[in-house]
């Protein structure tokens, strides 16, 4: 990895001072390929990132490690083993490599697993009249010059996203029933199901 200052110096030595690639290599202790790469491109920084990490000791133990990681992932959170315990279990089976190799492999394995689960996205789509969402909020309003807190019921159709809002002086079961009654009258009909948060 070469810093911006080294790249700038290579370009300055070549373009301004007229030095050859060979002289720049000797003076700055960089390879010919690096000097050529800097002079040919307009990039301001070059970073090398290893694409594949060689793991010669883990190679034959991958099936065992995959099985241990998969079994561990299926357990409840409180019963899961730490990575050290998984490493010790693998050592008990005959693995002679380092813990660091197991840790790197487990990090990559988790990344792959999360990518697989992230692909399982189900978009929400609703047919007309299929569902509505109900929620409420606390709002501060000014009524006759006095600041007061009101409870606001929100009833939204899931298909069209049409919204009905009504404010109440307090939060009660009657408020919930009245909001539904007035909302369905406003929408001129009811849906087949409702979606609610915090149903305790």
C-alpha positions as CSV (number, residue, x, y, z in Angstrom):
1,X,0.0,0.0,0.0
2,X,1.5,3.3,-1.1
3,X,0.5,6.6,0.4
4,X,-0.4,9.8,-1.4
5,X,3.0,11.4,-0.6
6,X,4.9,8.5,-2.2
7,X,2.7,8.6,-5.3
8,X,3.1,12.4,-5.6
9,X,6.9,12.1,-5.2
10,X,7.1,9.4,-7.9
11,X,5.2,11.7,-10.4
12,X,7.3,14.7,-9.4
13,X,10.6,12.9,-9.8
14,X,9.6,11.6,-13.2
15,X,7.7,14.6,-14.7
16,X,9.5,17.6,-13.1
17,X,13.0,16.4,-12.4
18,X,13.1,14.1,-15.5
19,X,14.5,11.0,-13.6
20,X,14.2,7.6,-15.1
21,X,12.2,4.7,-13.6
22,X,15.4,3.0,-12.6
23,X,16.6,6.0,-10.6
24,X,13.2,6.4,-8.9
25,X,13.2,2.8,-7.9
26,X,16.6,3.1,-6.3
27,X,15.9,6.3,-4.6
28,X,12.4,5.6,-3.2
29,X,12.8,1.8,-2.6
30,X,9.7,0.8,-4.6
31,X,9.3,-1.8,-7.3
32,X,9.5,-1.0,-11.0
33,X,5.9,-2.3,-11.4
34,X,4.7,0.2,-8.8
35,X,6.4,3.1,-10.5
36,X,5.0,2.1,-13.9
37,X,1.5,1.7,-12.3
38,X,1.6,5.2,-10.7
39,X,2.9,6.8,-13.9
40,X,0.3,5.1,-16.2
41,X,-2.8,5.8,-14.0
42,X,-4.3,8.9,-12.5
43,X,-5.1,7.2,-9.1
44,X,-4.1,8.9,-5.9
45,X,-3.8,5.8,-3.8
46,X,-3.2,2.1,-4.4
47,X,-4.3,-0.5,-1.9
48,X,-3.8,-4.2,-2.1
49,X,-6.5,-6.4,-0.7
50,X,-6.1,-10.1,-0.6
51,X,-9.1,-11.7,-2.4
52,X,-8.6,-15.3,-1.0
53,X,-7.0,-16.0,2.3
54,X,-5.1,-19.3,2.1
55,X,-6.0,-21.6,4.9
56,X,-3.9,-24.8,4.4
57,X,-4.5,-26.3,7.9
58,X,-8.2,-25.7,7.9
59,X,-8.8,-27.1,4.4
60,X,-9.4,-30.8,5.4
61,X,-11.4,-29.6,8.5
62,X,-13.9,-27.4,6.7
63,X,-16.8,-29.9,6.7
64,X,-16.3,-30.5,10.5
65,X,-16.1,-26.7,11.2
66,X,-19.1,-26.0,9.0
67,X,-21.1,-28.6,10.9
68,X,-20.0,-27.2,14.3
69,X,-20.9,-23.6,13.2
70,X,-24.2,-24.7,11.8
71,X,-25.2,-26.6,14.9
72,X,-24.1,-23.7,17.1
73,X,-26.2,-21.2,15.0
74,X,-29.3,-23.4,15.5
75,X,-29.1,-23.2,19.3
76,X,-30.8,-20.6,21.4
77,X,-28.6,-17.5,22.1
78,X,-27.9,-18.5,25.7
79,X,-26.8,-22.0,24.8
80,X,-24.4,-21.0,21.9
81,X,-20.7,-21.9,22.2
82,X,-18.1,-19.2,22.0
83,X,-15.6,-19.4,19.1
84,X,-12.9,-20.5,21.6
85,X,-15.1,-23.5,22.6
86,X,-15.7,-24.4,18.9
87,X,-11.9,-24.2,18.4
88,X,-11.3,-26.5,21.4
89,X,-14.0,-28.9,20.0
90,X,-12.2,-29.0,16.7
91,X,-8.8,-29.5,18.4
92,X,-10.4,-32.5,20.2
93,X,-11.1,-34.0,16.8
94,X,-7.5,-33.7,15.7
95,X,-7.2,-30.2,14.2
96,X,-3.6,-28.8,14.6
97,X,-4.0,-25.3,13.2
98,X,-4.4,-22.0,15.0
99,X,-7.3,-20.3,16.6
100,X,-6.8,-17.3,14.4
101,X,-7.5,-19.4,11.3
102,X,-10.7,-20.7,12.8
103,X,-11.8,-17.2,13.7
104,X,-11.1,-15.9,10.2
105,X,-13.0,-18.8,8.7
106,X,-15.9,-18.3,11.0
107,X,-16.1,-14.6,10.1
108,X,-16.3,-15.5,6.4
109,X,-18.8,-18.3,7.1
110,X,-21.1,-15.8,9.0
111,X,-20.8,-13.3,6.2
112,X,-21.9,-15.9,3.7
113,X,-24.8,-17.0,5.9
114,X,-26.0,-13.5,6.4
115,X,-25.8,-12.9,2.6
116,X,-28.0,-16.0,2.1
117,X,-30.6,-14.9,4.6
118,X,-30.5,-11.3,3.4
119,X,-31.6,-12.5,-0.1
120,X,-34.8,-13.8,1.5
121,X,-36.7,-10.5,1.1
122,X,-40.5,-10.7,0.8
123,X,-42.0,-7.4,-0.4
124,X,-45.2,-6.4,1.3
125,X,-48.1,-6.2,-1.1
126,X,-51.8,-6.2,-0.3
127,X,-54.9,-6.6,-2.4
128,X,-57.6,-3.9,-2.2
129,X,-59.7,-4.3,1.0
130,X,-57.3,-7.0,2.4
131,X,-55.8,-5.2,5.4
132,X,-55.5,-2.0,7.4
133,X,-53.0,-0.8,10.0
134,X,-54.0,0.8,13.2
135,X,-51.7,2.8,15.5
136,X,-51.9,5.9,17.7
137,X,-49.6,8.7,18.8
138,X,-49.4,11.4,21.4
139,X,-49.4,15.0,20.0
140,X,-49.3,18.4,21.6
141,X,-51.8,20.9,20.3
142,X,-53.1,24.3,21.1
143,X,-56.9,24.4,21.8
144,X,-58.5,27.8,22.7
145,X,-55.0,29.2,23.6
146,X,-54.2,26.3,26.0
147,X,-51.5,23.7,25.2
148,X,-52.8,20.2,25.7
149,X,-51.7,16.7,24.9
150,X,-54.1,14.6,22.7
151,X,-54.1,11.0,21.6
152,X,-54.3,10.6,17.8
153,X,-55.7,7.4,16.2
154,X,-54.2,6.5,12.8
155,X,-56.1,4.0,10.5
156,X,-54.3,3.4,7.2
157,X,-55.4,1.1,4.3
158,X,-52.4,-1.1,3.3
159,X,-53.2,-1.3,-0.4
160,X,-53.8,2.4,-1.3
161,X,-52.1,3.9,1.8
162,X,-55.1,6.1,2.4
163,X,-55.1,7.5,5.9
164,X,-57.8,8.4,8.5
165,X,-56.7,10.4,11.6
166,X,-58.8,11.4,14.6
167,X,-57.8,13.1,17.8
168,X,-59.1,12.1,21.3
169,X,-58.6,13.7,24.7
170,X,-57.5,10.5,26.3
171,X,-56.4,7.0,25.4
172,X,-59.1,4.4,26.2
173,X,-60.8,1.4,24.8
174,X,-63.7,3.5,23.7
175,X,-61.3,5.6,21.7
176,X,-60.1,2.5,19.8
177,X,-63.6,1.4,19.0
178,X,-64.8,4.8,18.0
179,X,-61.7,5.3,15.7
180,X,-62.4,2.0,14.0
181,X,-66.1,2.8,13.6
182,X,-65.5,6.3,12.2
183,X,-62.6,5.1,10.0
184,X,-64.6,2.3,8.3
185,X,-67.4,4.8,7.8
186,X,-64.9,7.2,6.2
187,X,-63.5,4.3,4.0
188,X,-67.0,3.1,3.2
189,X,-66.3,-0.4,4.3
190,X,-64.1,-2.7,6.4
191,X,-61.0,-4.8,5.5
192,X,-60.7,-8.6,6.1
193,X,-57.9,-8.2,8.6
194,X,-56.2,-5.6,10.8
195,X,-52.5,-5.1,11.6
196,X,-51.7,-3.8,15.1
197,X,-48.4,-3.0,17.0
198,X,-47.9,-3.6,20.7
199,X,-50.9,-5.9,21.3
200,X,-50.3,-6.6,25.0
